[in-house]
Amino acid sequence: METTKTPRVNKREFISRVATRSKLPIRVVNKVYESLVGELTGAVSGGEAVVLTSFGRFYRQDHKGHKVRFGKSNVDDYVVLKFSASSSFNRRLGGHEDDASPRT
């Protein structure tokens, strides 16, 4: 069984790419990134859904705990972060950018 690695972009590379594209200093982009992630985390952990138009929606999803099959321990209830991409963003991923632009 052969596994293929999906290309990944780490935080440093992502910030560098955004800085290059926006022509802003890396320090500024890093500060914006940290603020964005902090605000997103705070809002979602507080029960709010964060909707970024033409991108998607971040929200929390509660999961019920359960008993572990083998053993006497339990998994407590827990919360996970969910992301749902917008339809316009999904179209852009498919290479149909004309479909994603707003109609006038």
TIMI-2910 file (N, C-alpha, C, CB; in pm, 1 decimal, decimal comma, always signed):
<rs>
+----------+----------+----------+----------+----------+----------+----------+----------+----------+----------+----------+----------+------+
!      n_x !      n_y !      n_z !     ca_x !     ca_y !     ca_z !      c_x !      c_y !      c_z !     cb_x !     cb_y !     cb_z ! resn !
+----------+----------+----------+----------+----------+----------+----------+----------+----------+----------+----------+----------+------+
!    +84,6 !   -118,2 !     +0,0 !     +0,0 !     +0,0 !     +0,0 !    +88,8 !   +124,0 !     +0,0 !    -96,1 !     +0,1 !   +122,3 !  Met !
!    +72,6 !   +205,2 !   -100,8 !   +154,5 !   +324,5 !   -116,0 !    +77,3 !   +447,2 !    -69,8 !   +199,8 !   +341,1 !   -261,7 !  Glu !
!   +142,5 !   +529,2 !     +9,4 !    +78,5 !   +652,8 !    +53,8 !   +144,9 !   +769,9 !    -17,2 !    +87,7 !   +668,9 !   +208,8 !  Thr !
!    +63,9 !   +865,1 !    -55,5 !   +117,6 !   +985,3 !   -118,7 !   +103,2 !  +1100,9 !    -21,5 !    +45,2 !  +1016,3 !   -253,5 !  Thr !
!   +205,4 !  +1183,4 !    -18,5 !   +202,7 !  +1298,9 !    +70,8 !   +135,9 !  +1416,5 !     +1,1 !   +345,4 !  +1336,9 !   +116,0 !  Lys !
!    +43,2 !  +1477,7 !    +71,7 !    -19,7 !  +1598,8 !    +22,3 !    +74,1 !  +1715,0 !    +51,3 !   -160,2 !  +1621,0 !    +87,4 !  Thr !
!   +101,3 !  +1800,1 !    -46,8 !   +187,1 !  +1916,1 !    -19,4 !   +126,2 !  +2002,1 !    +91,1 !   +207,8 !  +2000,4 !   -147,8 !  Pro !
!   +211,0 !  +2050,6 !   +179,7 !   +164,1 !  +2131,8 !   +291,8 !   +239,6 !  +2263,5 !   +295,3 !   +181,0 !  +2056,5 !   +425,2 !  Arg !
!   +174,7 !  +2363,7 !   +349,4 !   +237,3 !  +2493,6 !   +370,7 !   +235,2 !  +2518,3 !   +520,8 !   +163,6 !  +2609,0 !   +291,1 !  Val !
!   +352,7 !  +2536,9 !   +580,5 !   +355,9 !  +2563,6 !   +724,2 !   +330,7 !  +2712,5 !   +751,0 !   +491,8 !  +2519,8 !   +784,7 !  Asn !
!   +319,8 !  +2746,0 !   +877,7 !   +285,9 !  +2883,0 !   +917,8 !   +387,4 !  +2983,7 !   +863,0 !   +278,9 !  +2893,4 !  +1071,1 !  Lys !
!   +514,9 !  +2954,7 !   +877,0 !   +618,9 !  +3048,2 !   +832,8 !   +609,8 !  +3073,6 !   +681,8 !   +758,6 !  +2993,7 !   +868,9 !  Arg !
!   +592,6 !  +2967,0 !   +604,2 !   +582,0 !  +2980,8 !   +458,7 !   +454,8 !  +3056,0 !   +420,2 !   +584,0 !  +2842,5 !   +391,3 !  Glu !
!   +345,3 !  +3026,4 !   +488,9 !   +218,4 !  +3093,7 !   +461,7 !   +231,4 !  +3243,8 !   +485,0 !   +106,2 !  +3035,4 !   +549,7 !  Phe !
!   +288,7 !  +3281,9 !   +599,1 !   +306,9 !  +3423,7 !   +631,8 !   +399,3 !  +3489,9 !   +529,9 !   +364,1 !  +3440,0 !   +774,7 !  Ile !
!   +503,2 !  +3421,3 !   +490,2 !   +595,3 !  +3474,8 !   +390,1 !   +524,6 !  +3498,6 !   +256,5 !   +713,7 !  +3379,3 !   +370,7 !  Ser !
!   +439,7 !  +3404,6 !   +215,6 !   +365,6 !  +3420,2 !    +90,0 !   +268,1 !  +3537,8 !    +96,1 !   +289,5 !  +3291,4 !    +57,2 !  Arg !
!   +199,4 !  +3552,1 !   +209,9 !   +105,1 !  +3663,4 !   +225,5 !   +180,8 !  +3796,0 !   +224,1 !    +23,5 !  +3648,9 !   +357,2 !  Val !
!   +295,9 !  +3800,5 !   +291,2 !   +376,4 !  +3922,8 !   +293,2 !   +421,5 !  +3960,5 !   +151,9 !   +498,9 !  +3905,0 !   +385,0 !  Ala !
!   +462,8 !  +3862,5 !    +75,5 !   +506,1 !  +3887,8 !    -62,4 !   +390,1 !  +3937,4 !   -147,7 !   +566,0 !  +3760,6 !   -124,3 !  Thr !
!   +276,4 !  +3870,6 !   -136,4 !   +159,2 !  +3907,6 !   -217,9 !   +108,2 !  +4046,8 !   -182,0 !    +46,3 !  +3804,6 !   -199,4 !  Arg !
!   +107,3 !  +4078,8 !    -52,2 !    +51,7 !  +4206,7 !     -7,1 !   +154,9 !  +4319,1 !     -4,1 !     -8,4 !  +4190,5 !   +130,2 !  Ser !
!   +282,1 !  +4283,9 !    -22,7 !   +392,3 !  +4380,2 !    -15,2 !   +398,3 !  +4447,9 !   +121,8 !   +377,6 !  +4486,0 !   -124,9 !  Lys !
!   +365,1 !  +4371,0 !   +225,4 !   +374,3 !  +4418,2 !   +363,4 !   +490,2 !  +4347,1 !   +431,9 !   +240,9 !  +4393,9 !   +440,4 !  Leu !
!   +548,6 !  +4410,0 !   +535,0 !   +656,4 !  +4343,9 !   +608,4 !   +606,9 !  +4215,9 !   +677,4 !   +716,2 !  +4440,1 !   +712,2 !  Pro !
!   +694,9 !  +4118,3 !   +686,1 !   +660,2 !  +3990,5 !   +749,3 !   +613,0 !  +4012,3 !   +892,6 !   +780,6 !  +3894,6 !   +747,3 !  Ile !
!   +674,5 !  +4104,8 !   +964,8 !   +633,6 !  +4129,8 !  +1104,2 !   +488,5 !  +4176,1 !  +1112,5 !   +725,2 !  +4234,8 !  +1168,8 !  Arg !
!   +447,1 !  +4259,5 !  +1019,3 !   +308,7 !  +4308,8 !  +1017,4 !   +213,4 !  +4194,0 !   +985,9 !   +292,0 !  +4423,3 !   +913,4 !  Val !
!   +246,9 !  +4115,8 !   +884,4 !   +161,9 !  +4002,5 !   +846,4 !   +153,5 !  +3902,3 !   +961,1 !   +216,1 !  +3933,6 !   +718,8 !  Val !
!   +264,5 !  +3877,9 !  +1029,2 !   +264,4 !  +3785,7 !  +1142,9 !   +172,5 !  +3836,2 !  +1253,8 !   +406,9 !  +3766,9 !  +1197,0 !  Asn !
!   +177,1 !  +3965,9 !  +1281,3 !    +90,7 !  +4025,2 !  +1384,2 !    -56,7 !  +4010,9 !  +1345,0 !   +126,2 !  +4174,8 !  +1405,6 !  Lys !
!    -87,9 !  +4036,5 !  +1218,9 !   -225,5 !  +4021,9 !  +1170,2 !   -268,9 !  +3876,0 !  +1180,8 !   -237,9 !  +4071,6 !  +1023,5 !  Val !
!   -181,5 !  +3783,9 !  +1142,9 !   -211,8 !  +3640,3 !  +1151,2 !   -244,0 !  +3600,3 !  +1295,4 !    -93,0 !  +3556,5 !  +1098,0 !  Tyr !
!   -157,6 !  +3639,7 !  +1388,4 !   -178,9 !  +3605,9 !  +1530,0 !   -309,5 !  +3666,4 !  +1581,3 !    -60,3 !  +3655,4 !  +1616,0 !  Glu !
!   -339,2 !  +3789,7 !  +1542,6 !   -463,6 !  +3855,1 !  +1584,2 !   -585,0 !  +3785,2 !  +1525,1 !   -462,9 !  +4002,4 !  +1542,7 !  Ser !
!   -576,4 !  +3748,2 !  +1399,1 !   -686,3 !  +3678,9 !  +1331,6 !   -715,4 !  +3544,5 !  +1398,6 !   -653,2 !  +3658,0 !  +1182,6 !  Leu !
!   -612,0 !  +3466,4 !  +1422,2 !   -630,3 !  +3335,6 !  +1486,3 !   -682,7 !  +3352,9 !  +1628,7 !   -497,4 !  +3256,3 !  +1487,5 !  Val !
!   -632,0 !  +3451,6 !  +1701,0 !   -679,5 !  +3477,0 !  +1837,0 !   -825,9 !  +3516,6 !  +1840,5 !   -596,4 !  +3585,1 !  +1901,5 !  Gly !
!   -865,3 !  +3604,7 !  +1750,8 !  -1005,2 !  +3648,4 !  +1744,7 !  -1096,2 !  +3534,2 !  +1702,4 !  -1020,6 !  +3766,4 !  +1647,9 !  Glu !
!  -1053,1 !  +3457,3 !  +1605,2 !  -1130,3 !  +3341,2 !  +1558,9 !  -1148,4 !  +3239,7 !  +1671,7 !  -1060,7 !  +3274,5 !  +1438,2 !  Leu !
!  -1041,8 !  +3210,1 !  +1742,1 !  -1047,2 !  +3115,5 !  +1853,3 !  -1139,6 !  +3165,4 !  +1963,0 !   -907,4 !  +3091,2 !  +1909,6 !  Thr !
!  -1127,2 !  +3292,8 !  +1998,0 !  -1211,8 !  +3349,7 !  +2102,6 !  -1358,7 !  +3348,2 !  +2066,3 !  -1169,4 !  +3490,2 !  +2132,1 !  Gly !
!  -1389,3 !  +3385,6 !  +1943,8 !  -1529,2 !  +3390,0 !  +1900,5 !  -1590,1 !  +3250,5 !  +1896,4 !  -1540,5 !  +3455,9 !  +1762,9 !  Ala !
!  -1519,6 !  +3156,0 !  +1836,1 !  -1573,6 !  +3020,3 !  +1822,7 !  -1582,4 !  +2951,3 !  +1958,5 !  -1486,6 !  +2937,1 !  +1727,0 !  Val !
!  -1482,4 !  +2969,4 !  +2043,9 !  -1488,9 !  +2906,2 !  +2176,2 !  -1598,6 !  +2968,1 !  +2261,2 !  -1354,2 !  +2918,1 !  +2248,2 !  Ser !
!  -1639,2 !  +3091,5 !  +2228,9 !  -1749,9 !  +3156,4 !  +2298,1 !  -1886,0 !  +3119,2 !  +2241,7 !  -1732,9 !  +3304,6 !  +2292,5 !  Gly !
!  -1888,3 !  +3030,4 !  +2143,5 !  -2014,3 !  +2983,1 !  +2088,0 !  -2060,6 !  +3055,9 !  +1963,4 !  -2118,7 !  +2993,4 !  +2190,1 !  Gly !
!  -1981,6 !  +3151,2 !  +1914,2 !  -2019,8 !  +3224,7 !  +1793,8 !  -1969,7 !  +3151,6 !  +1669,2 !  -1963,9 !  +3368,8 !  +1797,9 !  Glu !
!  -2043,0 !  +3163,4 !  +1561,3 !  -1995,0 !  +3116,9 !  +1431,3 !  -1930,4 !  +3236,6 !  +1363,1 !  -2111,8 !  +3055,6 !  +1343,3 !  Ala !
!  -1817,1 !  +3215,5 !  +1300,2 !  -1748,4 !  +3322,2 !  +1228,3 !  -1767,7 !  +3296,9 !  +1079,3 !  -1595,8 !  +3328,7 !  +1266,1 !  Val !
!  -1833,9 !  +3390,5 !  +1012,3 !  -1862,9 !  +3376,9 !   +869,3 !  -1778,6 !  +3478,6 !   +793,7 !  -2015,7 !  +3397,3 !   +839,4 !  Val !
!  -1692,7 !  +3429,7 !   +706,5 !  -1611,2 !  +3515,4 !   +621,1 !  -1666,9 !  +3501,8 !   +479,5 !  -1457,4 !  +3476,4 !   +627,8 !  Leu !
!  -1735,2 !  +3605,5 !   +434,4 !  -1802,7 !  +3604,2 !   +305,3 !  -1706,7 !  +3562,4 !   +194,1 !  -1862,4 !  +3741,9 !   +274,9 !  Thr !
!  -1753,3 !  +3478,3 !   +106,4 !  -1678,0 !  +3424,0 !     -7,3 !  -1563,4 !  +3333,0 !    +35,1 !  -1623,4 !  +3536,8 !    -91,2 !  Ser !
!  -1557,9 !  +3296,5 !   +162,8 !  -1455,1 !  +3203,3 !   +209,8 !  -1519,6 !  +3084,8 !   +279,5 !  -1356,6 !  +3273,9 !   +304,8 !  Phe !
!  -1587,2 !  +3111,5 !   +391,3 !  -1651,2 !  +3001,2 !   +461,6 !  -1692,3 !  +3037,7 !   +602,2 !  -1560,0 !  +2883,1 !   +465,5 !  Gly !
!  -1731,5 !  +2934,5 !   +676,1 !  -1783,9 !  +2952,4 !   +811,2 !  -1707,3 !  +2861,8 !   +907,1 !  -1936,2 !  +2921,9 !   +816,4 !  Arg !
!  -1661,4 !  +2919,7 !  +1018,9 !  -1597,1 !  +2845,5 !  +1126,6 !  -1696,5 !  +2836,4 !  +1241,5 !  -1462,8 !  +2913,6 !  +1172,0 !  Phe !
!  -1711,4 !  +2719,4 !  +1299,0 !  -1804,1 !  +2703,0 !  +1410,5 !  -1759,6 !  +2586,5 !  +1497,6 !  -1948,1 !  +2680,7 !  +1359,5 !  Tyr !
!  -1814,8 !  +2581,3 !  +1617,0 !  -1781,2 !  +2472,2 !  +1708,1 !  -1887,4 !  +2364,2 !  +1699,2 !  -1767,7 !  +2523,2 !  +1853,3 !  Arg !
!  -1842,8 !  +2241,4 !  +1719,0 !  -1936,1 !  +2129,5 !  +1719,3 !  -1908,8 !  +2046,4 !  +1843,8 !  -1922,7 !  +2043,2 !  +1589,3 !  Gln !
!  -2014,2 !  +2028,0 !  +1922,9 !  -2001,8 !  +1949,8 !  +2045,3 !  -2008,6 !  +1801,0 !  +2013,6 !  -2111,5 !  +1988,4 !  +2145,8 !  Asp !
!  -1925,4 !  +1725,6 !  +2082,5 !  -1927,1 !  +1580,3 !  +2069,3 !  -1954,6 !  +1519,2 !  +2205,9 !  -1792,9 !  +1527,3 !  +2010,7 !  His !
!  -2034,5 !  +1418,4 !  +2206,3 !  -2070,1 !  +1349,1 !  +2329,8 !  -1957,7 !  +1253,0 !  +2365,6 !  -2205,8 !  +1273,3 !  +2315,3 !  Lys !
!  -1924,8 !  +1248,0 !  +2492,8 !  -1825,7 !  +1152,6 !  +2540,4 !  -1878,9 !  +1010,7 !  +2528,2 !  -1786,8 !  +1182,9 !  +2685,7 !  Gly !
!  -1790,7 !   +915,5 !  +2546,6 !  -1832,6 !   +776,2 !  +2536,8 !  -1741,2 !   +688,2 !  +2620,1 !  -1833,0 !   +729,5 !  +2390,6 !  His !
!  -1785,4 !   +568,6 !  +2641,8 !  -1702,9 !   +472,7 !  +2714,3 !  -1601,6 !   +413,0 !  +2618,6 !  -1789,5 !   +361,8 !  +2779,2 !  Lys !
!  -1483,9 !   +390,8 !  +2671,3 !  -1380,5 !   +325,7 !  +2592,5 !  -1413,8 !   +177,4 !  +2588,0 !  -1237,4 !   +350,8 !  +2652,0 !  Val !
!  -1403,0 !   +118,4 !  +2472,8 !  -1441,9 !    -21,4 !  +2455,9 !  -1368,8 !   -115,0 !  +2550,3 !  -1417,2 !    -64,5 !  +2314,6 !  Arg !
!  -1238,9 !   -104,9 !  +2550,5 !  -1159,1 !   -193,3 !  +2635,2 !  -1101,9 !   -111,2 !  +2748,7 !  -1045,8 !   -263,3 !  +2554,3 !  Phe !
!  -1139,6 !   -143,1 !  +2866,4 !  -1092,7 !    -69,0 !  +2982,2 !  -1208,1 !     -6,4 !  +3055,5 !   -993,1 !    +37,1 !  +2941,3 !  Gly !
!  -1175,4 !    +62,8 !  +3158,8 !  -1279,8 !   +119,3 !  +3243,7 !  -1285,8 !   +271,1 !  +3236,1 !  -1258,2 !    +77,0 !  +3386,4 !  Lys !
!  -1213,3 !   +331,1 !  +3143,0 !  -1211,6 !   +477,7 !  +3136,8 !  -1318,7 !   +529,5 !  +3041,2 !  -1073,0 !   +528,1 !  +3093,0 !  Ser !
!  -1347,7 !   +657,0 !  +3054,8 !  -1445,5 !   +724,9 !  +2970,4 !  -1378,1 !   +839,5 !  +2896,6 !  -1564,6 !   +776,7 !  +3054,2 !  Asn !
!  -1429,4 !   +871,5 !  +2779,6 !  -1388,2 !   +991,6 !  +2708,2 !  -1493,5 !  +1096,4 !  +2739,4 !  -1373,2 !   +966,9 !  +2551,9 !  Val !
!  -1449,8 !  +1208,9 !  +2796,1 !  -1542,7 !  +1315,9 !  +2831,9 !  -1597,9 !  +1383,1 !  +2706,5 !  -1473,5 !  +1419,7 !  +2922,1 !  Asp !
!  -1706,4 !  +1459,7 !  +2725,3 !  -1759,8 !  +1541,0 !  +2616,3 !  -1648,9 !  +1635,1 !  +2568,6 !  -1887,3 !  +1621,5 !  +2661,9 !  Asp !
!  -1648,3 !  +1667,2 !  +2440,6 !  -1545,5 !  +1756,2 !  +2388,3 !  -1600,7 !  +1837,6 !  +2271,6 !  -1421,6 !  +1676,1 !  +2344,4 !  Tyr !
!  -1527,0 !  +1941,2 !  +2236,2 !  -1567,6 !  +2033,7 !  +2130,7 !  -1460,1 !  +2032,7 !  +2022,6 !  -1589,9 !  +2178,4 !  +2186,9 !  Val !
!  -1502,8 !  +2038,6 !  +1896,7 !  -1407,9 !  +2048,2 !  +1785,7 !  -1442,4 !  +2169,3 !  +1699,6 !  -1408,9 !  +1918,3 !  +1700,4 !  Val !
!  -1341,8 !  +2221,6 !  +1632,4 !  -1360,9 !  +2331,5 !  +1538,1 !  -1399,6 !  +2272,3 !  +1403,8 !  -1232,3 !  +2419,7 !  +1525,8 !  Leu !
!  -1503,0 !  +2326,5 !  +1343,4 !  -1547,2 !  +2282,5 !  +1211,5 !  -1535,6 !  +2399,8 !  +1114,5 !  -1693,6 !  +2228,0 !  +1216,2 !  Lys !
!  -1512,0 !  +2367,9 !   +989,0 !  -1505,9 !  +2468,8 !   +883,7 !  -1590,2 !  +2421,0 !   +766,8 !  -1358,8 !  +2496,1 !   +839,3 !  Phe !
!  -1671,3 !  +2509,7 !   +714,7 !  -1752,8 !  +2480,3 !   +597,8 !  -1722,8 !  +2586,9 !   +492,8 !  -1905,9 !  +2476,2 !   +633,6 !  Ser !
!  -1663,4 !  +2544,8 !   +382,1 !  -1627,9 !  +2639,1 !   +276,0 !  -1752,8 !  +2688,3 !   +204,6 !  -1531,3 !  +2574,1 !   +175,6 !  Ala !
!  -1749,9 !  +2814,0 !   +162,0 !  -1863,2 !  +2869,3 !    +86,7 !  -1865,2 !  +2808,7 !    -53,3 !  -1854,6 !  +3025,1 !    +79,0 !  Ser !
!  -1979,9 !  +2813,1 !   -116,3 !  -1991,3 !  +2757,1 !   -251,7 !  -1903,7 !  +2834,2 !   -350,0 !  -2137,9 !  +2759,1 !   -298,9 !  Ser !
!  -1891,6 !  +2965,5 !   -332,3 !  -1807,1 !  +3042,9 !   -424,1 !  -1659,9 !  +3005,4 !   -407,0 !  -1826,3 !  +3194,3 !   -400,7 !  Ser !
!  -1617,0 !  +2977,9 !   -284,8 !  -1479,1 !  +2935,3 !   -261,1 !  -1455,4 !  +2797,6 !   -323,0 !  -1447,9 !  +2932,6 !   -109,3 !  Phe !
!  -1550,5 !  +2708,2 !   -306,8 !  -1537,6 !  +2574,9 !   -366,5 !  -1528,5 !  +2582,5 !   -518,5 !  -1656,0 !  +2486,8 !   -325,9 !  Asn !
!  -1603,3 !  +2672,6 !   -579,8 !  -1594,6 !  +2689,1 !   -725,0 !  -1456,1 !  +2738,6 !   -766,0 !  -1702,5 !  +2786,8 !   -774,5 !  Arg !
!  -1398,9 !  +2830,0 !   -687,8 !  -1264,1 !  +2879,0 !   -718,1 !  -1162,2 !  +2766,4 !   -708,9 !  -1225,4 !  +2992,9 !   -622,6 !  Arg !
!  -1180,0 !  +2675,3 !   -613,8 !  -1088,2 !  +2561,9 !   -601,5 !  -1095,5 !  +2472,0 !   -724,0 !  -1119,6 !  +2481,2 !   -475,3 !  Leu !
!  -1212,3 !  +2464,6 !   -783,6 !  -1231,0 !  +2381,8 !   -901,8 !  -1184,0 !  +2447,8 !  -1029,8 !  -1374,2 !  +2345,4 !   -915,2 !  Gly !
!  -1130,6 !  +2569,1 !  -1020,4 !  -1079,5 !  +2638,6 !  -1137,7 !  -1183,4 !  +2717,2 !  -1213,7 !  -1017,2 !  +2541,9 !  -1228,7 !  Gly !
!  -1298,6 !  +2739,6 !  -1153,5 !  -1406,0 !  +2813,8 !  -1219,3 !  -1418,5 !  +2951,8 !  -1157,0 !  -1540,1 !  +2737,5 !  -1209,5 !  His !
!  -1313,0 !  +3032,3 !  -1169,7 !  -1311,7 !  +3163,1 !  -1104,2 !  -1418,5 !  +3255,9 !  -1157,4 !  -1177,3 !  +3227,5 !  -1120,3 !  Glu !
!  -1456,1 !  +3242,1 !  -1284,7 !  -1561,0 !  +3327,3 !  -1340,0 !  -1692,4 !  +3305,0 !  -1267,3 !  -1578,5 !  +3301,0 !  -1489,7 !  Asp !
!  -1718,9 !  +3179,1 !  -1228,0 !  -1841,5 !  +3147,0 !  -1155,4 !  -1841,3 !  +3208,0 !  -1016,0 !  -1859,4 !  +2996,1 !  -1146,0 !  Asp !
!  -1721,3 !  +3230,9 !   -959,4 !  -1711,8 !  +3279,0 !   -822,2 !  -1724,1 !  +3430,1 !   -812,1 !  -1581,7 !  +3235,0 !   -761,6 !  Ala !
!  -1705,3 !  +3500,8 !   -921,9 !  -1712,2 !  +3646,2 !   -914,3 !  -1857,3 !  +3691,2 !   -905,9 !  -1642,8 !  +3710,5 !  -1035,7 !  Ser !
!  -1882,9 !  +3799,0 !   -830,8 !  -2020,4 !  +3846,0 !   -815,6 !  -2078,2 !  +3891,4 !   -948,6 !  -2026,8 !  +3960,0 !   -714,4 !  Pro !
!  -2202,1 !  +3862,9 !   -968,4 !  -2271,6 !  +3902,3 !  -1091,7 !  -2323,9 !  +4045,2 !  -1074,7 !  -2389,3 !  +3802,8 !  -1125,1 !  Arg !
!  -2310,4 !  +4124,2 !  -1180,0 !  -2361,1 !  +4262,0 !  -1173,4 !  -2474,1 !  +4282,3 !  -1269,8 !  -2250,7 !  +4362,1 !  -1202,4 !  Thr !
+----------+----------+----------+----------+----------+----------+----------+----------+----------+----------+----------+----------+------+
</rs>
